[in-house]
Amino acid sequence: MPTPIENYHARRAEALASMGGRCARCGSTEDLHIVKRPDVTEKFTVSNVWSRTAEIRNHLYSLCEALCGEHAKAQMWNKGHLKHGAYWAAYKKKCSCEICEVYRKENSAKRREERKVKREAAGLPLRVRKPKPPKAPKTPKIRAPKPYTPKPQPVQIQRPFNVVTDLHYMNGRKFPSVEVLKSSLRKALGKHMGGLPPAGAQDQLYGILEQKGWLEYSGRTCYLRLPALRNERQQRQEYRANERAADADLLAASEVNHEACGY
């Protein structure tokens, strides 16, 4: 049993053979298309011919002709081959010639009369189009400016200045002189306080660093040597190590006591 594709190709070859196998305009045998003749008024679609019976197919073949691609395109789309004053040209192709304009007006009046007759037969009131009132000119809307309400700022809690944590980014840095170090300390205090620090605060902080022994001098050059920061994990590890060491000491002391008691 042939497949639908094989059946389509066989019937198309049969139709082309019945039409001579050549273009009806130029006699070309390449890129042939089966189209409906322009003078045919019977409505049918060429693509639906292949599924009909043999008798209907032979009748529809006589209403078609074989054209090459160029002539088929000219017949299907060019305005010179359109039938003006018909639905396809007036509505589908939107032709602007006088014949199609008259057809559109007459068709619209005809459809209005048909709707009017149908409504009268159904006993419905006729719809009368009321004239639209003229549109009033639009007046621009003047909106009052909204009052400015500043957003509430989050309350910042001032924490105490921690020398090790707030100066960790300066640890190991080389300062050419003590004055440069004090200037950097003043900037760090201002960053922490969110403004200018009080006068003499950098001298007080410099004295604390010198008292702790976290400053190293090499001539006029000064180095900041802060103790390493310990995070929570390191603190837990040290705490557990101290606990293990204390447990080991207690165990050793208990063994000594047992030996002394002769257990």
N, C-alpha and C positions, 0 to 999 in steps of 0.2 A: 504494500500500500504506500503510495507516494506521500511524502511529508507536505505540510502546508506550503513551505517555501518552494519545493519542487513543483507543486500544483500551480502556484502563482506564476513561476517562470514559464511553465508549459503553456498556460492559457494566455500569457502576455505575448509569447512568440506566435501563438495561433492568431491573436488579434492583429499583430504587425503583418503577418503573412496575408491576412485577408485585406489589409489596406495597401498592399503592394510592397511593403518593406522599405519604402523610401519616403523622404520628406515631400509633402504635397506642394511645397513652395519651390524648393531649390533642388530636390532630388537627392539630397545627402542621405547616406546610410549609417551615419554615426550619431550617437547621443539622441536617439529617437524618443519622443514623448507622445503619448496618446492623449489627445485633448478633444473636447467637444467642438463641433463646427459652430461658427458664429451665427449661422442662420437657423440653428436648431432652437426651438422654444420649449421642448420637453425637458422637464426638470429631473436630473439624476446626477449622481456623483460617479466619476470614472473609477475612483478607488474601490467602489462597492460592486463593480461589474463582475469581478472574478469569482464571487461566491454565488452568482445566480446560476440558473439552469442553462443548458446549451441553447435552447430556443430564445430565451431572453437575452443571452449574451450576443447571439448573432444579430438580434434586432438592434441592440445598443452599439455593436460594432459599426453598423451602417450609419449611425449618427455621429461617429467620431472620425478623426483623421490623424495621421501620423505626421508630426512636425519635428524638425531638429530643435536643439536647445535654444538657439537664437530666435527662431520664428515663434516657438512656443511661448517664450518669455514676452515677446512683443505682443502676441495676441492676448495674453493673460493680464498684463500690467499696463501697457501703454494706453493713453487716453484715446488715441486714434482708433482703437479696437473696442472701446467701451460703447455700450448702447446708452446714449444720453436720453434723459427723460425716463429712466428706470430706477428701481430701488437701489441696485448695486452702485450705480454711478452717483446718484444723488446723496445717499446716506453712507455707504461703505467707503467709497472713494472721495466723498465730499467735493464733488465737482462744482465749480463756481460759475458755469456757463448759464445763459439765460434759460435754456430748456430745463436744466436741472433745478434752477431756482423756482420756475413755474410749477414743476412737478412737486417740489417740496411744499409749496403753498397750497396747491390743490389737494395733496394727500393729507395735510394737516386739517384743512376744512372738512374733508370727507370723514376723517376720523372723529372730529368734533360732532358732526351730524349723526354718525353712528352711535356715539355715546349718548347723545341727546335722545335718540329714539329708544335706546335700551332703557334709559332711566324713566322715560314716560311710560313704556310698557310695563315696567316694574312698579310704577306708582311712586317713584322717589321724586323729591323736589329737585328742580333744576338748579344746578350750581351757577350762580352769577358772580362773575369776577368783579369784586369791588375795586374801584380805583384806589391805589395806594396814596395815602396822604404824603405831602412833601416832607422830606426829612428836615428836621430843624438843624441848624448849624451846631456843631459840637463846640461846647465851651471848654477850654482847657481847665482841668482840675488843679487848683492851687492847694497844695498840701503844706500844712504848717510843719516846720522842722521839728523833729523829735528832740526833746531835751536830752542833753548829754548826761548820762549817769556813769560815773567811773566804776570799773569793776572792783569789787573788794579784793584787796591784796591779801595773800595768805600771811598769817602771823608767823614771823620768824623768831624762833627761840634762840637767843644768843647763848651758845655754849662756851665754857671757858677755853682759853687758848692752851693747846697742848703742844709743847715744844717739839716732841719727837714726831707726832703725827702730822702737825701742820707745817713742819719744815723738812719733811722727808724728801721732797723733790729737790732740796738744796744740799742733800747729804753728799759729801765727797767733792763738792764744787770748789774750784780754786778762785779766790778773790785777790785781786792785785794789792789791795790795801784794806785797812780796817774801816776807812770811810765808805768804801764800796760795799763792804759787808753790812754796815749799819744801814745803808740805803736799801739794800735788799731785804733786811729785816723789817724796815719801815713799810715796804711794799707788801710783805707777807702779813703784817699786822693790819694794814688797810684792807687787804683782801678778806681777812677773817672778820673784821668789824663792819665791812660794807661802807667804808668811808675813811676819812683821814684819822689816823690814830692820834692820841694826845701827844703833846710835846714831851720829848725825853723818854718815850716808851721804848724806842729802839736801843737807847743806852742801857736801860734797865734789862732788856732782853739780852743784850750783849754781855752784861755782867753775869747773868745767870749761866750763859753758855761757857763763859770763862771760869766760873766757879765750879761747874760740873766737870770741867776738863775736856770739853767736846770741841775745843779749838786747838789747831796745830799750826805753829808758826814756822816759816822758813824765810828769814829776813823780813821784808815788808809783806811778803805773800802770806795769806791766811787760808787754811783749809778747815772746812766744817766736817767733823767726824761724829755723827750721831749714832747711838746704839741701834742695832738692827730691829726692825719692827717684827713683833711676834703676832701672828694671827691666832684665831681661836683654836685651830687644829693643833698648832704647836703648843699652845698652853695646855690643851687636853693631854697631849702626848707627854709633856713634862710632868703633869699632875699624876698620870698613871705610872710613869717611871718612878716618881717619888714614892707612890703607894707600894709598888713592887719592892723597892729598896727597903721601905719600912717593914714590910711583911717578911722579907728575907732576914732583916736584923732580929725581928722578934722570934723567927724560927731558930736562928742560930743561938739566941740567948736561951730559949727553952731547951735546946739540946744540951747546952752547957749545964744548965740546972739539973737536967736528968742525969747526966754523967756524975755531977757532984753528989747527987742524992743516991746514986747507985741503982737506979731503975734499970 
